């Protein structure tokens, strides 16, 4: 198991280093509202599981600052996780991260070098390698934004593979899919 987790950690670090060292425009998609469905960079789980990552629908005032909680469902014996959050950077401007609800989770676990493009990566693991279990609806972090879109604008908040691929493992050394509850932010 230690070899498995070491390999997973190495891949995660390489993903975050790659995310931090890239410059220029992203080849992935952002969570814009063009109306067209796009699958490039969007995560689709291949392993069915009851684990859920939930971002709520939110309505905010134009020009306001606000935070969106990432909550979990069936978060049982999780040893590591990584994923990305995407949004339309014409509607929201990233401000900060806060309210960390996992052991050893902090801003250092996030790759925030592409937030101007609407891309944020996260990588976390349980240093004890025993796995962490949380109650349903537990908040694991909050993403804070400033609304820069005009009244009537909206954007999806989506879990994707861009820039960090989605991967979750549990204490049984199984890789899990993440059925997501993607959120939407509407500007009123």
Buried (B, 14 or more C-beta within 10 A) or exposed (E): EEEBBEEBBEBBEEBBEEBEEBEEEBEBBBBBBEEEEEEEBBBEBEEEBEBBBBBEBBEBEEEEEBBBBBBBBBBBBBBBBBBBBBBBBBBBBBBEBEEBBBEEBEEEBBBBBBBEBBBBBBBBBBEEEEBBEBEEEBBBBBBBBEBBBEEEBBBBBBBBBBBBBBBBBBBEEEBBBBBBBBBBBBBE
